[in-house]
């Protein structure tokens, strides 16, 4: 088989084609590459960055939100505990106040009763004293009247009367 | 390169087996002529071999550059897009400019001492191409320009939609190209070049898409068998651009490592420096050969398989053979075309990736060079 075709020509660079390929590629590089592909690449990268930022921000907001929710729950819990505590304290205070008042009333009553008893006693003593005095007065008067008749008769009587009076006084 | 040549040789042999095997070549003798005598058989054998040579030449012409875009032949009508020829004579420095269609009307098909042979301008006297510079807009240049226009429209449309819909979700062509561009930026450019990637981004993206569009156009049938990126001139031009971008941005460290590898005894440098210098040229040269080999290999494969139809059909003499050839060729062709589609992306990716790796190595600052070596 004899080939008329020069197979080596396939491996030999052709000046004209190298020239035109270089020109076309350089024009492509400087026009399409620099004016279109570069800006496209930048736009893609910029958007990628902005999407990443947005996603990160969303993630952060989500975390903050859950943090906030946890805080709120904590606050609510604390408030509840606080109110329970206050209620308990109020209840304690109420009870102690009531108990106090009860005790004081008891004491007061006891004191009043004691006072009243003392008063009654003094009054009673006083009344008895007065009765005694009246009685002794009466007795003396009665005695005087009797004695006025008999005293002159005997000294023994006199003595006796005196001892009587003494007894009364002692009473 | 070796692989490609191997592939080429294998395919040539593969298609030859069909021609040489007399049993296969004569499967349709009953349908065709009837009884075939032994001497006739030997004549047929020679004819088939000649046809086979024609087929190999046709394939090689298909993958070569041409001065006119021959789309196809319908009966006796050639569907050809005429292309401008710009020819400079090396001796007389005379510049000739005319359309390739002018050859068909010229007396004896000769203009300014040039003639057209197999869609290629040659010297009318010597029949060779070494007496003039051919700066014509050839088939490959023409197809490159188609790709250039397509990409220019595509990317400026996409750019305007990025401006119109700033910060919004992509739409239409934008969302189709965005993953590709994003992948290129992240996995090729940033990974290999680092934080200063923006300076090299337009170049690398241009390289990728310029190779890709030409690879893809090469897969479109009936456009005159486009083979721009499977031409060594095309890959050489791109490799030269890579060579310049890599070395013009090389740091002091980079050149220091080439001329005087730190930490190496002086006498070793006598061997090492030439090797390193050779490496400067070899890196882009390998890029050039890899892309060229892969794409032309694919195209030769496809054309060889298509040729099965003609070989088995004995150049239109046997419809049954052609049908059988078609039946055999169709599934293989489908598979090879799918493979080529993958290769189109892969080779554009590999070329860009390696260029990025080389740029990354050239601009890298070695902070602890002495410790490493």
Interface residues (C-beta under 8 A of the other chain):
Chain A: X1 X2 X3 X4 X5 X7 X9 X10 X11 X12 X13 X14 X15 X16 X17 X18 X19 X20 X21 X22 X24 X25 X26 X27 X28 X29 X31 X32 X33 X34 X35 X36 X37 X38 X39 X40 X41 X42 X43 X44 X45 X46 X47 X48 X50
Chain B: X16 X49 X52 X53 X56 X57 X60 X61 X63 X64 X65 X86 X133 X134 X135 X136 X137 X138 X140 X141 X144 X145 X148 X151 X152 X155 X156 X158 X159 X162 X163 X166 X167 X177 X178 X181 X182 X185 X198 X201 X202 X203 X205 X206 X209 X210 X228 X231 X232 X233 X234 X236 X237 X238 X240 X241 X296
